[in-house]
Amino acid sequence: MKSKLLLISALIASGFAAKAQDSIKVTSDAPLVISGSVDTYFKYDFAGKKIANIPTSFGNESNSISLGMIDLGLKKTVGKATFVGELSFGPRSDASIPTVGSGGSYHIQNLYVSYNFTDKFNVTGGYMATFVGYEVISPVGNFNYSTSYLFTNGPFQNAGVKLTYAFTDKVSLMAGIFNDSWNAYQSVNDLSTFGAQLMVAPVKGWTAYLNLVAGTYSGTEFDLTTTYQITSAFKLGLNAATFSAPEWKYGATSGAKGGFTGVALYPQYAVSKDVTLGLRGEYFKTKTGTYSGSTLPAPGESVTALTVTANIKAGPLNFIPEFRVDNGSKNMFVNSDLKPTQAAQQFTLAAVYAF
């Protein structure tokens, strides 16, 4: 591990030394780019519950006009160097970093610096949104307002250093070393997680990402994320992943490994330039063992979820009506009488303003 860190440090130092003359010549006149979003929603749970019946990330309040989050991002590029900072406030923000802070506080979503040694080679270091998976924390980056089980159980952010090399505009490779814990500003133990991503774009409109994140403390996840713009109106997305949690040990006692497997399909059709309809069909199953990344499903159980969503745009404002049905392999939800049942249904109407 130390040799890997020394190699990365040497590459960074030599690159900066070689490019020092270029750095002297640039100015700081490049514009500061400010972006962000604000979102709010109403969700009706058909069981009449005031709390989440479907245990995925964010949007868990029912039968209420509820808050998402305020998201503020800053970005500036001077010459070959770039910095990105992103802060968020609100319930969605608090749920995005479960290991840090408490309700009512702010959270850092991104805070990193990046340097282009050449047009093909880049190094980035800091706290970054994860490269794994199809969905993201900000509702602006997702088509559906609710999130998948794959998203909820995977990493949200990774802190570390990554190197990316673009062989061509159709093939690139990223590799990096990251903190031992997901979704945390700093390591609990060390920089022991390895991450890699292979990007391929076989044909126009089709991009695929093969992702790996593996660590002694965080576990190992293999992930495939791909989108294909088949026509100008029809786009198809796919996310498939398998995760193996690390085996826990306490003295002479140890626990079996757990984890999950899952796949989600995302077909979307643009009815007009302002209206797009889409589905998310997902199958998610937890492996037997001690791991359970979310409240449900329990280890060894599975859930099938179908989400029907529309995006209706009015300038920077996006209205998102959504109907979702989840069906478990066992009675993992409750009905209106608070009795166990296999299925749960919810309707959500969200408004997301992006700037």
Residue pairs with C-beta under 8 A, 6 or more apart in sequence:
1 177
1 190
1 191
1 192
4 177
5 177
5 191
8 161
8 163
8 177
11 123
11 163
12 115
12 123
12 161
15 115
15 117
15 123
16 23
16 115
18 117
19 80
19 117
22 79
22 80
23 79
23 80
23 81
25 79
26 78
26 79
26 80
27 78
28 78
30 76
30 77
30 78
31 76
32 74
32 75
32 76
33 73
33 74
33 75
33 76
34 72
34 73
34 74
35 73
35 75
35 354
35 355
36 70
36 71
36 72
36 73
36 354
36 355
37 70
37 71
37 138
37 139
37 140
37 352
37 353
37 354
37 355
38 68
38 69
38 70
38 71
38 352
38 353
39 68
39 69
39 92
39 139
39 350
39 351
39 352
39 353
40 65
40 66
40 67
40 68
40 350
40 351
41 59
41 65
41 66
41 68
41 145
41 348
41 349
41 350
41 351
42 64
42 65
42 66
42 348
42 349
42 350
43 59
43 61
43 62
43 63
43 64
43 66
43 346
43 347
43 348
43 349
44 62
44 63
44 346
44 347
44 348
45 52
45 53
45 62
45 63
45 344
45 345
45 346
46 336
46 344
46 345
46 346
46 347
47 53
47 333
47 334
47 335
47 336
47 338
47 344
47 345
48 63
48 336
49 62
49 63
49 334
49 338
50 61
50 62
50 63
50 64
51 60
51 61
51 62
52 60
52 61
52 62
53 62
53 333
53 334
53 344
53 346
54 146
54 305
54 324
54 326
54 333
54 344
54 346
55 152
55 294
55 295
55 296
56 146
56 147
56 148
56 149
56 151
56 152
56 294
57 95
57 96
57 147
57 151
57 152
58 68
58 91
58 92
58 95
58 96
58 137
58 146
58 147
59 66
59 68
59 92
59 145
59 146
59 147
59 348
59 350
60 95
61 91
62 346
66 91
67 90
67 91
67 92
68 90
68 91
68 92
68 139
68 350
68 352
69 88
69 89
69 90
69 91
69 92
69 93
70 88
70 89
70 90
70 93
71 86
71 87
71 88
71 93
71 109
71 138
71 140
72 86
72 87
72 88
73 84
73 85
73 86
73 87
73 109
73 110
74 83
74 84
74 85
74 86
75 82
75 83
75 84
75 85
76 82
76 83
80 115
80 116
80 117
81 113
81 114
81 115
81 116
82 113
82 114
82 115
82 116
83 112
83 113
83 114
84 110
84 111
84 112
84 113
84 114
85 108
85 110
85 111
86 108
86 109
86 110
86 111
87 106
87 107
87 108
87 109
88 96
88 106
88 107
88 109
88 137
88 138
89 106
89 107
91 103
92 137
92 139
93 106
93 107
93 109
94 101
94 102
94 103
94 104
94 105
94 107
96 107
96 109
96 137
96 156
96 157
96 183
97 107
97 156
97 157
97 183
97 184
98 183
99 181
99 183
99 184
100 107
100 183
100 184
100 185
101 107
108 127
108 185
109 129
109 137
109 138
109 157
110 126
110 127
110 128
110 129
110 157
111 126
111 127
112 124
112 125
112 126
112 127
112 128
113 124
113 125
113 126
114 122
114 123
114 124
114 125
115 122
115 123
115 124
116 122
117 123
119 166
120 165
120 166
120 167
121 163
121 164
121 165
121 166
122 163
122 164
122 165
123 161
123 162
123 163
123 164
124 161
124 162
124 164
125 160
125 161
125 162
126 159
127 157
127 159
127 185
128 157
128 158
128 159
128 160
128 162
129 136
129 137
129 156
129 157
130 154
130 155
130 156
130 157
130 158
130 182
130 213
131 158
131 162
131 174
131 195
131 197
131 209
131 211
132 154
132 155
132 211
132 213
132 221
132 223
132 225
132 241
133 150
133 151
133 154
133 155
133 211
133 223
133 225
133 239
133 241
134 148
134 150
134 151
134 225
134 237
134 238
134 239
134 264
134 266
135 141
135 142
135 144
135 147
135 148
135 150
135 151
135 239
136 142
137 156
139 145
139 320
139 350
139 352
140 318
140 352
140 354
143 266
143 268
143 276
143 278
143 280
143 309
143 311
144 278
144 280
144 307
144 309
144 320
144 322
145 309
145 320
145 322
145 348
145 350
145 352
146 307
146 322
146 324
146 346
146 348
148 239
148 262
148 264
148 280
148 282
148 284
148 305
149 260
149 262
149 282
149 284
149 294
149 303
149 305
150 239
150 241
150 260
150 262
150 263
150 264
150 282
150 284
152 293
152 294
153 243
153 260
153 284
153 293
153 294
154 221
154 223
154 241
154 243
155 182
155 183
155 213
155 218
155 221
156 182
156 183
157 182
157 183
158 178
158 179
158 182
158 193
158 195
158 213
159 178
159 179
159 184
159 185
159 186
159 187
160 176
160 177
160 178
160 179
160 191
160 193
160 195
161 176
161 177
161 178
162 174
162 175
162 176
162 177
162 178
162 195
163 174
163 175
163 176
164 172
164 173
164 174
165 172
165 173
165 174
166 172
167 173
169 201
170 200
170 201
170 202
171 198
171 199
171 200
171 201
172 198
172 199
173 196
173 197
173 198
173 199
174 195
174 196
174 197
174 198
174 199
175 194
175 195
175 196
176 194
176 195
176 196
177 191
177 193
177 194
177 195
178 191
178 193
178 194
178 195
178 213
178 215
179 186
179 187
179 188
179 191
179 193
180 187
180 188
180 189
180 190
180 191
180 192
180 193
180 215
180 216
180 217
180 218
181 187
181 188
181 217
181 218
182 218
188 217
189 217
192 215
192 216
192 217
193 213
193 214
193 215
193 217
193 218
194 212
194 213
194 214
194 215
195 211
195 212
195 213
195 214
196 211
196 212
197 209
197 210
197 211
197 212
198 209
198 210
199 207
199 208
199 209
200 207
200 208
200 210
201 207
201 208
202 208
205 228
205 229
205 230
206 226
206 227
206 228
206 229
207 226
207 227
207 228
208 224
208 225
208 226
209 223
209 224
209 225
209 226
210 223
210 224
211 221
211 222
211 223
211 224
211 225
212 220
212 221
212 222
212 223
213 220
213 221
213 223
214 220
214 221
215 246
216 246
217 246
218 246
219 243
219 244
219 245
219 246
219 259
219 291
220 243
220 244
221 241
221 242
221 243
221 244
222 241
222 242
222 243
223 239
223 240
223 241
224 238
224 239
224 240
224 241
225 237
225 238
225 239
226 237
226 238
226 239
227 235
227 236
227 237
227 238
227 266
228 235
228 236
228 237
229 235
230 236
232 270
233 269
233 270
233 271
234 267
234 268
234 269
234 270
235 266
235 267
235 268
235 269
236 265
236 266
236 267
236 268
237 265
237 266
237 267
237 268
238 263
238 264
238 265
238 266
239 263
239 264
239 266
240 262
240 263
240 264
241 260
241 261
241 262
241 263
242 259
242 260
242 261
242 262
243 259
243 260
243 261
244 257
244 258
244 259
244 287
245 257
245 258
245 259
245 289
245 290
245 291
246 257
247 254
247 255
247 256
247 257
248 254
248 255
248 290
249 255
255 289
255 290
256 288
256 289
256 290
257 287
257 289
257 290
257 291
258 286
258 287
258 288
258 289
258 290
258 291
258 292
258 299
259 286
259 287
259 289
259 291
260 284
260 285
260 286
260 287
260 291
260 293
261 284
261 285
261 287
262 282
262 283
262 284
262 285
263 282
263 283
264 280
264 281
264 282
264 283
265 279
265 280
265 281
265 282
266 278
266 279
266 280
267 278
267 279
268 276
268 277
268 278
268 279
269 276
269 277
269 278
270 276
271 277
274 312
274 313
274 314
275 310
275 311
275 312
275 313
276 310
276 311
277 308
277 309
277 310
278 308
278 309
278 310
278 311
279 306
279 307
279 308
279 309
280 305
280 306
280 307
280 309
281 304
281 305
281 306
281 307
282 304
282 305
282 306
282 307
283 302
283 303
283 304
284 297
284 302
284 303
284 304
284 305
285 297
285 301
285 302
285 303
285 329
286 292
286 297
286 298
286 299
286 300
286 301
286 302
287 299
287 300
288 299
288 300
289 299
290 299
291 299
292 298
292 299
296 303
296 328
296 332
296 333
297 303
297 328
297 329
297 330
297 332
298 330
298 332
301 328
301 329
301 330
301 332
302 328
302 329
303 326
303 327
303 328
303 329
303 332
304 326
304 327
305 324
305 325
305 326
305 327
306 324
306 325
307 322
307 323
307 324
307 325
308 322
308 323
308 324
309 320
309 321
309 322
310 319
310 320
310 321
310 322
311 318
311 319
311 320
312 318
312 319
312 320
312 321
313 319
316 353
316 354
316 355
317 351
317 352
317 353
318 351
318 352
318 353
318 354
319 349
319 350
319 351
320 348
320 349
320 350
320 351
320 352
321 347
321 348
321 349
322 347
322 348
322 349
322 350
323 345
323 346
323 347
323 348
324 345
324 346
324 347
324 348
325 343
325 344
325 345
326 333
326 343
326 344
326 345
327 342
327 343
328 342
328 343
329 342
330 342
331 340
331 341
331 342
332 340
332 342
333 340
333 341
333 342
333 343
333 344
334 340
334 341
334 344
335 341
